[in-house]
Every structure is written in C-alpha cells, then in structure tokens.
Amino acid sequence: MNEAPAQRRRVNPGEMLHGYRVRKALGDGAFSRVYLVEDSDTHTAYALKHVIAENDKEDRWVDQIRAEWEIGRKLDHPAIRKLVDCRFEGWFLKKSRDVGLIMELIDAESLADLQRPPITECLTIFHDVASALVHMHERGFIHADMKPLNILYTDDRRTKVIDLGQAVKIDTRKERIQGTPGYIAPEQAKRELLSAQTDVFNFAATMYSILLGVQPSGQQLLAPQAAANSASPTSGVPPERIGPSGALHLVDPTIPEALSILLLDCLDPLPHKRKRMPWVLKVLTQLIAERRSAGASAAGMIRATPR
C-alpha cells in the first residue's frame, strides 16, 4: 500500500510542526500521520493529525480535515474529543497543501481493541456516546461513522467519541458511499439523504458488535432483516456488509431484554421507523438506574441476612 505524503515525510522528535514541538509519532490514519506534540509556551501536550496534499486528487484529504475542524470547533461535550486548532501551510499553493489538526490528547484504547467490559460498564459507555450524539444533532451535525474504533475508553473510565472526518450537516447527500462495512446504514449504501437516524443505525450496530464481541460483517445473524432490505442493485454494497440485527438477549442472557429490543428498533432499514437518539439516551439512562437500584437492593439483603 502506498504511503500518503504525510506518512512519507518523517518529522523527527524535537522538530517543529505547525508551531508545535514533536515528541513522537503515535500512528497513521488512512492519509495522515498523528504525532504527540507539545506547546512550547504552555508545555501542554496534544495530538496533531498531519495531512499533506500534493495533487488535485489528494485535495479531498485537506478538505476533509478542514471540514472536521469546522464541525468539531462548534461542539463542546465531555464525551467528544476536543479540537484545539487547525493550521495551514501553503494553502494558496496549488502544488502543496499542508494541514495540522491539533486535538485533545487522550491516553486510551478504542473499544475495538478492548475486551467487552461488564454489562453495567457497557451501559455507561453507551450512555455517554448517546449523549455525545444528541449534542451533535442539536448542533445540526451527524457523526456518520460511528463504530467501536471511534470510541476511546480510558483507564479512569472516561468515554471519548473521536474522528469527525465523515461528519456532515444533517440532511446531507454524499457524493460517494462512505462508511464502515458492518456498521453502514442502508441510506448510506444507497447515497440517500443522511439524517440523525443514520447515527442511530450506526450506533446500534456499534453496540451490537461490542455486546456480542465480534464484527457485524462477520456474524451469523439471527434475523438479518436489516441487511436483507438494505443493499440495492445500485449501491454496490452486499447485504452482509450492512449493519446487523437479531435479538441479542437470546444469544447472551446477561444482556437486558430492553436493550436487545432497543437495538432491533434502531436497526430498522427504514430511517423513519428507528427510535430517535434522545429516546435511546432515555432508555440507557433508565437501564443504568435500574441496575444500580437492583445492586443496592441486593447489597441491602446481604447486610440484613443473619449470620
């Protein structure tokens, strides 16, 4: 696989990049390299996503980073990674565009790389993500690429939604199919208008994947009505690459039935039939409260048992 320009350019520790001192490379994205950097004045550490475009075809990479910044700067939620600044070099030079997106530094792994937490902990993570998505929708945007890889979870149990690279305004129609196989919503596969309901589908597929511990595109689905009705001859996306469906509590009895039913409702192939994100948040809040109440009752019974 060919390296992108930002990946070919090696910025060494101690060198300056977009006004920040590089400490080390953290990893590569599809067309970017991410560095741990430091503000020399405040000594604050950040993550810097570096993108370079060298020709017209690569300009969309710069456009995507710029769009990510324009959306991210309008968001302010504890469960969404904060974007600090976006710096451009050579913006008016046709042959070279160089961009640095400065982001909150988060020491965490993604849910794609972690073993499934206990159900109660999963519910808290899902609640935080739903709250973040409600905030995005209230500001007029959708994430459009929700998946376990885009949810970070820290050792001190903080949840962070990351990567707004596919985010757009509500009711946008994209020029090409974008999304992740196994999580993509039917309307994304068909290049139809994207709405808050697109995030509902993506997020439900994400919860499904985390709870079952496998990628949706590789699952043996119980009742794949969403997949069967999602792909179209014009989309070029086969049914097995659409998000999942199937009653999870029948597979794993530790999963609350109410959550299992919620996921099925959110995975409906028709956007208008899916539950709304505020409703998803409400159900998750109720489930957390019920489990805490049940835990407190159980603890009380143990204390009251004669010895």
KEPAKOL-444495 format. One record per residue (C-alpha): y, z, x; residue number from 1; residue in three letters. Coordinates in nm, 3 decimals, always signed. Layout:
<atoms>
(atom (Y; Z; X); NUM; ala)
...
</atoms>
This chain:
<atoms>
(atom (+0.000; +0.000; +0.000); 1; met)
(atom (+0.340; -0.100; +0.140); 2; asn)
(atom (+0.585; +0.177; +0.211); 3; glu)
(atom (+0.920; +0.181; +0.034); 4; ala)
(atom (+1.230; +0.162; +0.258); 5; pro)
(atom (+1.300; +0.535; +0.224); 6; ala)
(atom (+0.944; +0.606; +0.337); 7; gln)
(atom (+0.972; +0.373; +0.637); 8; arg)
(atom (+1.292; +0.539; +0.753); 9; arg)
(atom (+1.190; +0.859; +0.931); 10; arg)
(atom (+1.455; +1.130; +0.909); 11; val)
(atom (+1.367; +1.396; +1.163); 12; asn)
(atom (+1.421; +1.772; +1.131); 13; pro)
(atom (+1.774; +1.864; +1.236); 14; gly)
(atom (+1.924; +1.527; +1.142); 15; glu)
(atom (+2.185; +1.495; +0.868); 16; met)
(atom (+2.109; +1.310; +0.546); 17; leu)
(atom (+2.375; +1.267; +0.278); 18; his)
(atom (+2.564; +1.565; +0.418); 19; gly)
(atom (+2.264; +1.799; +0.432); 20; tyr)
(atom (+2.060; +1.906; +0.733); 21; arg)
(atom (+1.695; +1.804; +0.708); 22; val)
(atom (+1.437; +2.077; +0.769); 23; arg)
(atom (+1.118; +1.883; +0.695); 24; lys)
(atom (+0.964; +1.616; +0.474); 25; ala)
(atom (+0.798; +1.752; +0.160); 26; leu)
(atom (+0.623; +1.439; +0.037); 27; gly)
(atom (+0.655; +1.089; -0.105); 28; asp)
(atom (+0.710; +0.957; -0.455); 29; gly)
(atom (+0.639; +0.603; -0.570); 30; ala)
(atom (+0.950; +0.469; -0.397); 31; phe)
(atom (+1.111; +0.778; -0.245); 32; ser)
(atom (+1.070; +1.047; +0.016); 33; arg)
(atom (+1.156; +1.409; -0.063); 34; val)
(atom (+1.294; +1.640; +0.205); 35; tyr)
(atom (+1.363; +2.009; +0.236); 36; leu)
(atom (+1.731; +2.021; +0.330); 37; val)
(atom (+1.996; +2.284; +0.385); 38; glu)
(atom (+2.366; +2.301; +0.308); 39; asp)
(atom (+2.518; +2.382; +0.648); 40; ser)
(atom (+2.808; +2.574; +0.491); 41; asp)
(atom (+2.621; +2.796; +0.245); 42; thr)
(atom (+2.277; +2.783; +0.411); 43; his)
(atom (+2.129; +2.717; +0.068); 44; thr)
(atom (+1.804; +2.520; +0.066); 45; ala)
(atom (+1.749; +2.224; -0.167); 46; tyr)
(atom (+1.508; +1.938; -0.222); 47; ala)
(atom (+1.657; +1.592; -0.157); 48; leu)
(atom (+1.498; +1.282; -0.307); 49; lys)
(atom (+1.588; +0.988; -0.082); 50; his)
(atom (+1.583; +0.630; -0.211); 51; val)
(atom (+1.683; +0.307; -0.036); 52; ile)
(atom (+1.701; -0.039; -0.191); 53; ala)
(atom (+1.714; -0.339; +0.040); 54; glu)
(atom (+1.699; -0.626; -0.208); 55; asn)
(atom (+1.766; -0.715; -0.571); 56; asp)
(atom (+1.410; -0.633; -0.677); 57; lys)
(atom (+1.442; -0.280; -0.539); 58; glu)
(atom (+1.778; -0.218; -0.707); 59; asp)
(atom (+1.598; -0.070; -1.008); 60; arg)
(atom (+1.487; +0.222; -0.790); 61; trp)
(atom (+1.850; +0.311; -0.726); 62; val)
(atom (+1.935; +0.253; -1.092); 63; asp)
(atom (+1.655; +0.490; -1.193); 64; gln)
(atom (+1.778; +0.766; -0.962); 65; ile)
(atom (+2.133; +0.720; -1.086); 66; arg)
(atom (+2.011; +0.740; -1.448); 67; ala)
(atom (+1.809; +1.053; -1.363); 68; glu)
(atom (+2.124; +1.214; -1.225); 69; trp)
(atom (+2.341; +1.114; -1.521); 70; glu)
(atom (+2.093; +1.273; -1.763); 71; ile)
(atom (+1.999; +1.573; -1.551); 72; gly)
(atom (+2.359; +1.680; -1.491); 73; arg)
(atom (+2.401; +1.720; -1.869); 74; lys)
(atom (+2.107; +1.960; -1.901); 75; leu)
(atom (+2.114; +2.335; -1.848); 76; asp)
(atom (+1.787; +2.512; -1.923); 77; his)
(atom (+1.590; +2.765; -1.716); 78; pro)
(atom (+1.269; +2.563; -1.753); 79; ala)
(atom (+1.423; +2.233; -1.635); 80; ile)
(atom (+1.472; +2.167; -1.265); 81; arg)
(atom (+1.845; +2.175; -1.192); 82; lys)
(atom (+2.004; +1.866; -1.037); 83; leu)
(atom (+2.283; +1.965; -0.800); 84; val)
(atom (+2.443; +1.642; -0.677); 85; asp)
(atom (+2.386; +1.271; -0.623); 86; cys)
(atom (+2.526; +1.097; -0.316); 87; arg)
(atom (+2.552; +0.725; -0.249); 88; phe)
(atom (+2.597; +0.528; +0.072); 89; glu)
(atom (+2.651; +0.154; +0.086); 90; gly)
(atom (+2.683; +0.135; -0.293); 91; trp)
(atom (+2.904; -0.173; -0.273); 92; phe)
(atom (+2.696; -0.342; -0.002); 93; leu)
(atom (+2.461; -0.598; -0.155); 94; lys)
(atom (+2.206; -0.571; +0.123); 95; lys)
(atom (+2.168; -0.192; +0.130); 96; ser)
(atom (+2.188; +0.091; -0.120); 97; arg)
(atom (+2.106; +0.441; -0.007); 98; asp)
(atom (+2.089; +0.735; -0.250); 99; val)
(atom (+2.020; +1.106; -0.217); 100; gly)
(atom (+1.948; +1.317; -0.526); 101; leu)
(atom (+1.993; +1.685; -0.444); 102; ile)
(atom (+1.775; +1.912; -0.655); 103; met)
(atom (+1.686; +2.276; -0.702); 104; glu)
(atom (+1.414; +2.372; -0.454); 105; leu)
(atom (+1.105; +2.507; -0.629); 106; ile)
(atom (+0.815; +2.657; -0.436); 107; asp)
(atom (+0.534; +2.583; -0.680); 108; ala)
(atom (+0.235; +2.367; -0.758); 109; glu)
(atom (+0.206; +2.136; -1.054); 110; ser)
(atom (-0.032; +2.210; -1.340); 111; leu)
(atom (-0.224; +1.901; -1.230); 112; ala)
(atom (-0.319; +2.087; -0.911); 113; asp)
(atom (-0.395; +2.430; -1.058); 114; leu)
(atom (-0.699; +2.565; -1.235); 115; gln)
(atom (-0.637; +2.629; -1.602); 116; arg)
(atom (-0.462; +2.963; -1.649); 117; pro)
(atom (-0.587; +3.207; -1.915); 118; pro)
(atom (-0.509; +3.102; -2.273); 119; ile)
(atom (-0.229; +3.356; -2.317); 120; thr)
(atom (-0.065; +3.229; -1.998); 121; glu)
(atom (-0.111; +2.867; -2.114); 122; cys)
(atom (+0.068; +2.950; -2.438); 123; leu)
(atom (+0.364; +3.092; -2.244); 124; thr)
(atom (+0.382; +2.782; -2.023); 125; ile)
(atom (+0.363; +2.554; -2.327); 126; phe)
(atom (+0.634; +2.758; -2.499); 127; his)
(atom (+0.868; +2.718; -2.201); 128; asp)
(atom (+0.808; +2.342; -2.185); 129; val)
(atom (+0.861; +2.303; -2.560); 130; ala)
(atom (+1.187; +2.498; -2.531); 131; ser)
(atom (+1.299; +2.270; -2.247); 132; ala)
(atom (+1.218; +1.959; -2.450); 133; leu)
(atom (+1.402; +2.093; -2.756); 134; val)
(atom (+1.705; +2.139; -2.528); 135; his)
(atom (+1.676; +1.781; -2.402); 136; met)
(atom (+1.651; +1.646; -2.756); 137; his)
(atom (+1.953; +1.846; -2.867); 138; glu)
(atom (+2.147; +1.683; -2.582); 139; arg)
(atom (+2.032; +1.339; -2.702); 140; gly)
(atom (+1.763; +1.259; -2.442); 141; phe)
(atom (+1.385; +1.240; -2.415); 142; ile)
(atom (+1.172; +1.300; -2.106); 143; his)
(atom (+0.930; +1.013; -2.182); 144; ala)
(atom (+0.681; +1.103; -1.907); 145; asp)
(atom (+0.551; +1.449; -1.985); 146; met)
(atom (+0.223; +1.524; -1.804); 147; lys)
(atom (+0.072; +1.812; -1.602); 148; pro)
(atom (+0.206; +1.664; -1.276); 149; leu)
(atom (+0.561; +1.706; -1.409); 150; asn)
(atom (+0.525; +2.076; -1.488); 151; ile)
(atom (+0.559; +2.317; -1.196); 152; leu)
(atom (+0.435; +2.675; -1.221); 153; tyr)
(atom (+0.547; +2.933; -0.968); 154; thr)
(atom (+0.363; +3.237; -0.834); 155; asp)
(atom (+0.601; +3.460; -1.029); 156; asp)
(atom (+0.509; +3.271; -1.348); 157; arg)
(atom (+0.815; +3.055; -1.398); 158; arg)
(atom (+0.776; +2.713; -1.558); 159; thr)
(atom (+0.982; +2.412; -1.447); 160; lys)
(atom (+0.987; +2.065; -1.602); 161; val)
(atom (+1.062; +1.806; -1.334); 162; ile)
(atom (+1.109; +1.431; -1.281); 163; asp)
(atom (+1.359; +1.280; -1.522); 164; leu)
(atom (+1.300; +0.936; -1.372); 165; gly)
(atom (+1.172; +0.793; -1.702); 166; gln)
(atom (+1.413; +0.990; -1.923); 167; ala)
(atom (+1.631; +0.792; -2.163); 168; val)
(atom (+1.859; +0.838; -2.459); 169; lys)
(atom (+1.686; +0.890; -2.792); 170; ile)
(atom (+1.613; +0.563; -2.976); 171; asp)
(atom (+1.590; +0.352; -2.660); 172; thr)
(atom (+1.362; +0.049; -2.633); 173; arg)
(atom (+1.242; -0.002; -2.274); 174; lys)
(atom (+1.210; -0.350; -2.125); 175; glu)
(atom (+0.861; -0.283; -1.990); 176; arg)
(atom (+0.574; -0.046; -2.060); 177; ile)
(atom (+0.636; +0.282; -1.880); 178; gln)
(atom (+0.432; +0.599; -1.899); 179; gly)
(atom (+0.119; +0.756; -1.757); 180; thr)
(atom (-0.228; +0.646; -1.871); 181; pro)
(atom (-0.389; +0.913; -2.085); 182; gly)
(atom (-0.053; +1.056; -2.194); 183; tyr)
(atom (+0.136; +0.744; -2.305); 184; ile)
(atom (+0.230; +0.731; -2.674); 185; ala)
(atom (+0.146; +0.429; -2.894); 186; pro)
(atom (+0.512; +0.331; -2.930); 187; glu)
(atom (+0.547; +0.328; -2.551); 188; gln)
(atom (+0.245; +0.098; -2.519); 189; ala)
(atom (+0.396; -0.135; -2.779); 190; lys)
(atom (+0.750; -0.120; -2.631); 191; arg)
(atom (+0.894; +0.008; -2.957); 192; glu)
(atom (+1.187; +0.247; -3.001); 193; leu)
(atom (+1.131; +0.580; -2.827); 194; leu)
(atom (+1.230; +0.899; -3.004); 195; ser)
(atom (+1.187; +1.274; -2.975); 196; ala)
(atom (+0.846; +1.214; -3.134); 197; gln)
(atom (+0.743; +1.028; -2.819); 198; thr)
(atom (+0.784; +1.351; -2.624); 199; asp)
(atom (+0.583; +1.532; -2.893); 200; val)
(atom (+0.289; +1.296; -2.831); 201; phe)
(atom (+0.319; +1.309; -2.451); 202; asn)
(atom (+0.344; +1.688; -2.456); 203; phe)
(atom (+0.048; +1.729; -2.693); 204; ala)
(atom (-0.163; +1.507; -2.466); 205; ala)
(atom (-0.049; +1.724; -2.175); 206; thr)
(atom (-0.150; +2.047; -2.348); 207; met)
(atom (-0.482; +1.888; -2.445); 208; tyr)
(atom (-0.551; +1.791; -2.085); 209; ser)
(atom (-0.459; +2.132; -1.944); 210; ile)
(atom (-0.667; +2.320; -2.201); 211; leu)
(atom (-0.973; +2.101; -2.152); 212; leu)
(atom (-0.925; +2.082; -1.776); 213; gly)
(atom (-0.966; +1.704; -1.745); 214; val)
(atom (-0.751; +1.392; -1.757); 215; gln)
(atom (-0.733; +1.243; -2.109); 216; pro)
(atom (-0.811; +0.891; -1.987); 217; ser)
(atom (-1.150; +1.007; -1.865); 218; gly)
(atom (-1.252; +1.229; -2.155); 219; gln)
(atom (-1.533; +1.198; -2.403); 220; gln)
(atom (-1.309; +1.221; -2.707); 221; leu)
(atom (-1.439; +1.377; -3.026); 222; leu)
(atom (-1.237; +1.180; -3.274); 223; ala)
(atom (-1.023; +0.926; -3.091); 224; pro)
(atom (-0.822; +0.810; -3.392); 225; gln)
(atom (-0.504; +0.810; -3.188); 226; ala)
(atom (-0.650; +0.588; -2.920); 227; ala)
(atom (-0.817; +0.355; -3.168); 228; ala)
(atom (-0.492; +0.296; -3.351); 229; asn)
(atom (-0.254; +0.294; -3.055); 230; ser)
(atom (-0.333; -0.010; -2.843); 231; ala)
(atom (-0.231; -0.351; -2.965); 232; ser)
(atom (-0.313; -0.705; -2.851); 233; pro)
(atom (+0.044; -0.739; -2.729); 234; thr)
(atom (+0.068; -0.409; -2.542); 235; ser)
(atom (-0.194; -0.484; -2.278); 236; gly)
(atom (-0.292; -0.115; -2.284); 237; val)
(atom (-0.658; -0.045; -2.370); 238; pro)
(atom (-0.733; +0.237; -2.619); 239; pro)
(atom (-0.885; +0.469; -2.358); 240; glu)
(atom (-0.553; +0.478; -2.171); 241; arg)
(atom (-0.363; +0.615; -2.471); 242; ile)
(atom (-0.334; +0.991; -2.524); 243; gly)
(atom (-0.629; +1.191; -2.659); 244; pro)
(atom (-0.732; +1.350; -2.986); 245; ser)
(atom (-1.012; +1.575; -3.109); 246; gly)
(atom (-1.033; +1.936; -3.229); 247; ala)
(atom (-1.030; +2.145; -2.912); 248; leu)
(atom (-1.139; +2.473; -3.071); 249; his)
(atom (-1.472; +2.306; -3.147); 250; leu)
(atom (-1.517; +2.241; -2.775); 251; val)
(atom (-1.379; +2.572; -2.649); 252; asp)
(atom (-1.380; +2.864; -2.898); 253; pro)
(atom (-1.130; +3.057; -2.683); 254; thr)
(atom (-0.862; +2.806; -2.787); 255; ile)
(atom (-0.681; +2.922; -3.104); 256; pro)
(atom (-0.764; +2.705; -3.403); 257; glu)
(atom (-0.395; +2.691; -3.496); 258; ala)
(atom (-0.315; +2.539; -3.156); 259; leu)
(atom (-0.603; +2.292; -3.187); 260; ser)
(atom (-0.478; +2.177; -3.528); 261; ile)
(atom (-0.120; +2.155; -3.398); 262; leu)
(atom (-0.229; +1.922; -3.118); 263; leu)
(atom (-0.409; +1.692; -3.363); 264; leu)
(atom (-0.096; +1.678; -3.579); 265; asp)
(atom (+0.116; +1.595; -3.274); 266; cys)
(atom (-0.121; +1.319; -3.159); 267; leu)
(atom (-0.089; +1.114; -3.476); 268; asp)
(atom (-0.045; +0.747; -3.382); 269; pro)
(atom (+0.249; +0.720; -3.625); 270; leu)
(atom (+0.559; +0.896; -3.487); 271; pro)
(atom (+0.696; +0.999; -3.828); 272; his)
(atom (+0.372; +1.184; -3.907); 273; lys)
(atom (+0.384; +1.402; -3.597); 274; arg)
(atom (+0.523; +1.754; -3.603); 275; lys)
(atom (+0.877; +1.794; -3.471); 276; arg)
(atom (+0.936; +1.968; -3.139); 277; met)
(atom (+1.119; +2.268; -3.296); 278; pro)
(atom (+0.808; +2.321; -3.512); 279; trp)
(atom (+0.586; +2.302; -3.203); 280; val)
(atom (+0.805; +2.567; -3.039); 281; leu)
(atom (+0.786; +2.785; -3.351); 282; lys)
(atom (+0.405; +2.769; -3.366); 283; val)
(atom (+0.374; +2.852; -2.996); 284; leu)
(atom (+0.612; +3.147; -3.039); 285; thr)
(atom (+0.401; +3.276; -3.329); 286; gln)
(atom (+0.076; +3.238; -3.136); 287; leu)
(atom (+0.217; +3.433; -2.841); 288; ile)
(atom (+0.338; +3.711; -3.074); 289; ala)
(atom (+0.000; +3.729; -3.248); 290; glu)
(atom (-0.189; +3.761; -2.920); 291; arg)
(atom (+0.048; +4.030; -2.793); 292; arg)
(atom (+0.010; +4.219; -3.120); 293; ser)
(atom (-0.368; +4.188; -3.105); 294; ala)
(atom (-0.367; +4.307; -2.745); 295; gly)
(atom (-0.152; +4.608; -2.832); 296; ala)
(atom (-0.380; +4.696; -3.124); 297; ser)
(atom (-0.689; +4.671; -2.904); 298; ala)
(atom (-0.529; +4.894; -2.642); 299; ala)
(atom (-0.444; +5.149; -2.911); 300; gly)
(atom (-0.801; +5.153; -3.036); 301; met)
(atom (-0.932; +5.214; -2.684); 302; ile)
(atom (-0.693; +5.508; -2.634); 303; arg)
(atom (-0.793; +5.654; -2.972); 304; ala)
(atom (-1.168; +5.638; -2.905); 305; thr)
(atom (-1.310; +5.992; -2.845); 306; pro)
(atom (-1.475; +6.048; -2.509); 307; arg)
</atoms>
